[in-house]
């Protein structure tokens, strides 16, 4: 049995259109995140042979797996995939085509059992065998729907029973140059109904905080460019006074709950995004330090296509002693730092070129 085993391919549908029509860097990050979600959902001890753009070729040598166990794996990956894109759609900051279209991505899973082996090319381990070709051929088929689980008759000769009451199995055949490949398939969209939405990340509660400083500046740039400049942590060290570098704590696209570590001249601070609202003419978002002591509330208001008003409101925890001490010892220093930051920001927005 050492040269026989399971081939398991989760394949993201809608990938080509998504990449062609979306912003390439954000498309890459979204697909990277989803592929990592699928790999992390592996509970069958599957091994990764290769990642092929929008699909992962998993394999496992040994006897044909129990179909109920295999379905649990399909279910886990499908639910994890959709749970992530639903959460991202609800919490994302970006309004580019890639980010707004991510919710439309779907998942299909191809499963096949057959004969194959591994071979090594330097540091890369690859699979070879007729059944590897069969599994790849099945990724292109005549099934009209985009979310399904396909099982070849090498794995299951008859329509399975006892997996889920809603399942309806269909049979079909893939015509290839080397002959027919019979298979069964069932839709998976019903699984979306079992998804429990994620609890929203911690939100900013301004009622428990006191505003200690507010600064307004008009900048000669459009609202989206300014939003990228101030909202994307990657730019933070380019404009915020006192920030020497920024390290990613979460490496995916900005959303509510995203964390970063700011390396300061006198230490470091972990910030996380706590709120966000978007309108084409007004964008609001906030950041809070990990101890939930200090918060910054950003408001961007569109004046015209080439001018945007930025309002920065700074908050600390409500505490009469802390508020008095801030006014006496920190306010002037912060005002000076903010003014220097805004001068740097004015120059930065001139450099940012959005697709």
N, C-alpha and C positions, 0 to 999 in steps of 0.2 A: 504493500500500500504506500510505500515511500514516494512513488512518483504519481500518486493519485491524490486528489484533494479538491477543496472548494475554491471557486473563484467568485469573488463578491465585489461588485462594482457599483458604488453610489455615484450617480451622474447628475450634475446640476443642469437642468433644462433651462433654456432661455439665455445661456451663457454668451453665445456668439452675438446675438442682438444687443445684449447688455453691454458687452465690451465695445462693440462698434459704435453704439449710440451714446455711450457714457463717457465721462471724464476718466482717462486711462489710469491715472494713479489711484483714484478712489475705487475704480472697478477692481484693480489689483488687490487693494487692501480688503475690500468686501469679500472677494472670492477667497483670499488667504484666510480670513477669519472663518468663513463657512467650512472650508476644507479642514481647518484645525478643529472645529466643532465636531465634524464627522469622525476624525481620527480619535478625538477624546471620548467619543461615544462607543468606541470599540470595546465590547465586553466578552467577545468570543475568543479572544486570543489570536485575532487575525493579524497577519503581517502585511506591511505595505511593500508592494513591489515597486510601484511608481505612481507618480501623480501626473496626470495627463491633461493639464489645463483646467478642465472643469470636472474631472473625474478622478477617482482613486481606485487603483487596482489592488484590492486586498486578496490574500490567499491564505489557505491553511491546509497543510498536508494531513492526510489521515482519512478515516472512514467518513462516509456521507453523514452530515450532521442531522440530528433530529429536526424536523421541519418546524415544530413549535419553538424550539430554541432559536432557530434561524429567523422566525418571524419576530421574536422578541428583539433580536438585533436590528432587524429592519425598522421595527416600530421605534426603537430607542433613537436611531439615527434620524429618522424622519421627523419625529417630534422635536428633537434637539435642534435640528436645522430650522424648522419653522418657528420655534420659540425664539431663536436668536434673531431672525429677520423681522419678526413682529415687534420684538423689544427695540430693535434698532430703528424701525420705522416710527415708533412712538417717542423715542428719546434722542434721535439724531439732531445734530446742529445743521449739517450741510444741506443745501437745496439744489445741488448739481444734479444732472440727469442720472448719473450712476446711483447716487444715494436715494433719490426719490423712486427709482425703478427697482431697487433691491427687493422690495416687498413682492414683486412679480416673479421672482425666481422660484423654480419648482425643483422637485427631486424625484428621480426614478432610481430603482435598484435592480441590477441584473445579477442573478445567481445561477451558477452552473457548476456541475461536478464533472471532473474528467482527469485526463492524464497530462502532466506537464512536469517540467523540471527547471532547476535554476542553473544559471551560468554566470560567471563573474567576468566583468570587464573593468580592470583596475579596481576602483573602490565601489563600483556599481554592480548590484546584484539584479539580474533580469530573469524573467520567466520565458520559457520557450516550449512550444508544443501545439499540436493541432487544436486542442481545447482552449488554449489562450486566444487563438484566432477566432474560434467560435464565439467566445464571450465578447470579444470586441465587435464582431459582426452583428451581434444582437443589440448593440447600442443604437444601431440604425435599423428601424423597423417601421411597420405600417400602423402601429398603435396611435390613434388620434389624440388621446389624452396625454398629459405630460407628467402625471404623478401616478406611478404604478410600480408594482413589484412583479418582475418577470422571473419565472422558474422554469428551467429546461426540464424536459422529461428524463434526463439523466438523473435529476434530483428527485422528481416526483412524476410518476407516470399518469396518475389520475388527479382530478381536482381535489385539493386537500379539504378536509372537514375538521371542525372543532377548533379552528383558530380564532375567528371572530364572527359574530352573527351577521354583521353587515357585509361580509365579503361575498362577492360574486365573481366566480372564476370564468375566464374565457380561454379558449384554445386557439392557437394560430400556428403558422409555419413560416419560417424565414427561408427564402429561396437563395441559395448561394451557388457558386460555380462548382463546389464539391458536393452539392446535394442539399436536401431539405433539413432544416433544424426545427423540430417541433417544440413548442413551449406553451406554458400556461401563464396567464397574467391576471392580476386583480388591481383595482384602483385603490389608492391609499388616501385620497383626499378626506375621507371620513375621519381619519386620525386627527385632523386639525381641531375637531370638536372636543377632543380630550385635552387640548393644550390649556393649561392654567396660566393666565398672564402673569408676568413677573411683577413682584411688588415694586412700586416705584422707588428709586434710590432716595436717600435722605434729601429732603427739600429744605430750602432756606426759609426760616421762620423769622421774618423781620419784626414781628411783634415782640420778640425776645431780645431785640438788638436796638442799639441807638446809633443814629447817623451822626458821624463826627466830622465829616468833610464831604463836600460836593464840588466837583469841578466840571465845567462845560467848555468844549472847544469845537469849532467848526473846522472840518478838514476838506481839502480839495480832492475828494475821491468819491466814488459811488459807494452805496451802503454795503454791497456784498464784499467788495475789496477790503473795506474797513473792518467788516466782520471777520474776514479771514485773518487780518493782521492782528486784531486784539483777541480773537477767540481761539485761534490755533496756538496751542502751547509751543509749537516748534519755532514760532517767531518771538516768543516772549523775551528771550535774552537780547533780542535786537533792539528792543525799545524800552523795556521797563528798567528804570534806574535801580541799581543794586543787584540785579539778577545776572550772574556770570554764565550760567548754563542751565539747561533744562534736561532732565532725564525722564524717560517714559516709565511709568509704573504700569499703565495699561497701554499696549502698543497699537490698538485699533483706532478707528476714526472717532473724532470727538462726538460725545453724546453726554447726556446727564449721567453722572457717576464716573466719568473719565477722571483719572488721577494723573498727576505729574509731580515730580520732585524738582523744586527750584533750588539750585545751588546759589547761595547768596554770598555776599562779601563777608558776612559774619555768621555763617551757619547754613542751614537748609530748612526748607518748608515744603510740606506736601499739601498740594491744593487739589480740590475736586470740584467738578462742575455740579451745581446744585439746582439750577432752574434754567428754563429756556422757553421763549415764545417767539414765534416768527410771523411777521406780516411784511409784505413787500416794501412797506414804507416805515416799518418800525420793528426793530429786533431788540429783545431784552434777554439777558442771561446773567448768571451770577456764579461766583466762585467763593469757596469757603476753605479755610485751613482745616487740617485733619482734626484739630482739637475743637473745632467749631467755635473759635473765639472771634476771629475777624473775617469779615466778608466784604467782597467788592461786587457792586451791582452795576452792570454795564447797560446803558440805553443808547441805541443808535437810531436816529431819526433822519429820514431822507428829506433833504431840502430840495434838491433837483438831481438830475442824472450825474452830476459831477461834484456835488457838495453834500456832506453829511454832518449832522451834529452828533457829537459824542458826549454823553453825560456819565461821569464816574462818581458813584456814591459809595463812600466807605463807612462800614459799620463795625462796631465792637459790641460785646455783650453788655446788656444793660446792667450797670453797676455805678452808682453815683460817684464812688471814689475813683474808679477807673476812668470815668468820663472827665472828671476834674483833672486828673493827672495827665490825661491825653491832651487836654486843652493847654495845660501849663508846660508840658515837656516834649510833646511829640508832634503837635499840629503843624508848627512852622516848618519843622524838618520834613514832614510828609508833603506839605504844600510845595516846597522846593523840589522834592524828588518827583512829584507828579508833573510839575511844569517841565522839568528836564526830560521826563519820559515822553510827554506830548510832543516836544520838539523832535525827538528821535522818531516818534511814530509818524510825524508829518513827512519825514524823509523816507521812512520805510514803505509807506503806501505807494510811493512813486515807483518803487522797484517791483512790486508784486504784479505779476501778469497772470490773469486767470484765463483758462481756456474758453 
